[in-house]
Amino acid sequence: KTEEEALLAVRKLLTYLPQNNQEKPPSIEVAEEDHYRPDLADVVPFDSTRPYDVRGVIEQVVDKDSFYEVHKNFAKNIVVGFARINGQSVGLVCIQPKVMAGGLDIDSSDKASRFIRFCDCFQIPIITFEDVTGFFPGIKQEHGGIIRHGAKILYAYSEATVPKVTVILRKAYGGAYVALNSKAIGADLVFAWPNAEIAVMGPEGAANIIFAREINNSDNPEETRMEKIEEDREKFANPYVAASRGMVDDVIDPRDTRLKLVQALDMLQNKQETRPAKKHGNIPL
């Protein structure tokens, strides 16, 4: 609202960034603390249809009062910003389930891609909190080029050489799951909470399509439908199946999320990825 406020905001932003792209971002000394966060067990509803504010997860995981959100009023279905974890500067890319049911659209794809590339420019590790239902459907999105814009996220993550860690909080469906720093496009580590659903689509949608004839011919269609939903969830849409196939590195207790991220950042602090000079792809502009 004032020039002074703007200058103070810029000053705070610069505390997360290195002096140039050859240096590592600054880290600060923090007092030793217990990384165990018991409140994380209650932030995300177990019912996958219930919304919540992902900022509640962020506040529990990062250092106190360190989250600095950028582009707050644009594409509100994704939250991006800088923070510190154990004093180390990181970039956060977080799906917001309370807006558009956590779907990715054109604007959020552009917002995330730009932020990911910025972090990669200045050697800032990227942490992704994922609870995504997929790419947002509709004629407007299709005509606007949702595939082209969505591809920018895959491109940005694939090209980034900084440490990249993903935490699947609840839903991870379809192409959006792949796009948001999956192992398939180069994630260093992928963690999942025990109630995470990793699948082509949700168990409800899958059961309605795959077992449509069986449900319709049943004496009690609703009971049969619920049975098939649970069957699909048990066989496919859970993190243990994904972990057995190498798509998830560890299924973690939500309360240990901060500890796992501290350990991951420590392990990856000297990550180096050398690529051929003058070698690059054709970004989907």
N, C-alpha and C positions, 0 to 999 in steps of 0.2 A: 504493500500500500504506500510505502514511502521509499525514497532513494536509499536511506540508511538501511532499511530492511532488506532491500535488494543487494546492497553491498555486503551485508552480513551473511546473506544466503550464499553469495558467490564465495565468500571467505570460507564458509563451512564446506562447500563443495570441493574446494581446492585441497582440503585436508585429506581427502580420500585418494587424490591423484598424485602420481610421481611428477618430478620436474620435467621429465621428457620421456619419450617412448623407449629409451634404452635402460631406464631405471625401473626398479620394482616399486610398487606403491608403498607409501609409508605405513609402518605399523607402530602402535603405541604400547607402552608397558601398561599392563592391567594387573590389578590385584588378583591373586589366586582365588578362584571361587569354585563352588560345586557346579558342575555342568549338568547335573541331573535336574530335569524340569518336570515335576509331577503334574503341573497344570496342563501340560500338552495332551494328557490323556482325555481331557474334556473339551478341547477346542473344536475338534472336528466331529460332527455328529456321525454316529454309526450308520444311521439311515442315509443311504446315498442320495436320496431325493431332497434332503434338507440342506438349505444354503447356510453359509457362514462367512465371516470376513477373514480372509487369509492373513490380514494384518495381525490378527490374534496369534497366529503361528509365528509370524516374523518377530513379533515383540518378545516371544518366549525364547526364541533361538539365538537372536543376535545380542551383542552387548547392549546394556541398558542405554536407552535414548540415542542409539547410534544410527537408527534407520533414517535415511535421507531420500525421500521419494521424489522422483522426477516424472514429468508429464502426467501429473496426478489427475488432471481434468480431461485428458484425452484417452480414448479407448479404455474405459474403466474396467473392462473385463479382464485386463491384465495389469498387474502391479509390478513396476520396475523401480529400482533405486539402489543406492549404495548403503553399506552398513559395515560394521566390524564384528568379527567373531574372534574372541580371544585377542583382541587388539589388531587383528589383520583386516585390511580393507578387502571387501568382496562386493561383487555385483549380484543383485537378486532379480530373478525373473520368476514371477509367481502368478499362476492362474487365479482369478477372483471368482469363486463359485456363486457369489450372490449377485453377479451381473451376467445376464445372458446365459445363465445356468453353467457358466464356466466354459463356454464355447469360444473358439478362435474365429475372428472375422478379419476383414481386410485391414482395418485400422490397427487392431491389436497385433496382427502379423508384422506390419511395418514398424510399429512401436518396439516390439521385442527385438526384431532383427537389427534395428539401428542401435539399440542399447547393447546388444551382444557384441556387435562389431566395435563399438566404442570401448567396451571393457577389454577386448582383445588388443586394441591399439595400445593400451596403456598397462598391459600385463596384470589386469585385475581378475582374479579367479571368479568364475561364474557358478552360482548355485541356483538351481531351478527347483521350485516347489510346484508339484504337478497335481492337478485335480481337474482333468479336462474331459469333456464329453465328446469332443470332436471339432471339426471345422463347421462353422455355422452354415446351415443350409438356406436356400432361398434363391429366387430369380435375381434379386438385386445383387446378391453376393456373387452369383455365377457371372452375371453380365459385367460386374466390376472387376472380374479376374481373380477370384479367391484362390485358384490353384497357383497362379503366378505369384501372388502376394504371399501365400502360405509357403511356397517354395523358398522364399527368402529366409525363413526361419531355419529350414534345413541347411541352407547354404551358409548362413552365418555361424551356426553351431559347428558344421563340418569343417569350415575354414579356421575356426578359432583354435589357437594352440595353447591357450592358458589352461590351468586346471579347471575341469568341468565336472560338477557333481550334481546329480539329480536325486530328489526325494519325492517318491510317489505317495501322496497323502491319502488319496482315496481312489478316484477314477482315472484311468489311463486308456482311452479308447481310440482305436483306429489309427488313421494317418496322423492325427494330432499327437498321439502318444509317441509315434516314431519321430515326429518333427521336434518334440521338446526334449532334446538331448538324450535320446535313447542310446543303448550300447551300439546299436546298428550304425549310428552316425558319429561315433567317437567319444561317447561319455567315458570318463576315467572311472567313475564309480556311480552305481545306481543303487539307492536304498529304497525300500518299500515298507510302509506300515502294514501290520498284519491284516487289516481290513481292506487293503488295496485291491482293486479290480482291474486287471490288465487283460484286455481282450479286443477283438475286432469291434465289438459293440457290447452294450450292457446285457446282462443276463435276461432281463425282461424282453428286450427287443429280439435277442437271439432265439429265445424260447418261442416267441410268437411266430417267428418265421420258420424255424427249423421243424417245429413240432405242431404246425398249424392244423394239419389233417388229424393228427392224434388228439389234439385238444378239442376240435370241432366234433369228432365222433365219440367223445367221452360222455358218459352218463352225467358226470359232474365236471363240465369244462373248466370252471374256475379252480377247482381243487387240482385237476390235472395240470393246469397252467402253472400253478404255484409249485407243484412237484418238479416240473421241468425247469422252472427258473432256478430252484435250489440245486437241481442236478447239474445244470450248466455252470452255476457259480462254483460248485465243488470240483467239477472236472476241469474247468478252463479258467474262469475269471477269478483267480486268486494269485497272490504273489509267489506261492510255493511252487506252482507249476512253472511260472516264469523263471524263478530262481533255479529250478532243476535244469532248465534249458540255457542257462547262462545269461539271461537277459536282465537279471537282478543279481547284484553281488551279495546282498544281505537283507533279510527281513528283520527289521529292528523294532524294539519297543519305542513308541512315540516319545516317551519321557527321556530316552537316550539320544534323541536327534541331535542336540547341540554337541554332546560328547563325540558322536560319530563324525560330525562335520569338523570339529576341532582336530580330530585324529586324521581325517582325510586331507585337510589343508596342510597339516604338518608333513604328511607323507608325500604330498605333491608339490611341496614348495620349490623343489629344484627341477621340476619337470622341464624337459627340453624336447622340442619337436622340430627337426630340421627338414626343410622342404627345398626342392630345387629352385635356384634363383630364376626369376622371370617366369615362373610357372604358376598359372592361375586358371581357374575355370571361367565360365561365361555366366555371370550373375543374372538371375531372372528379373531384370529391371522392367 
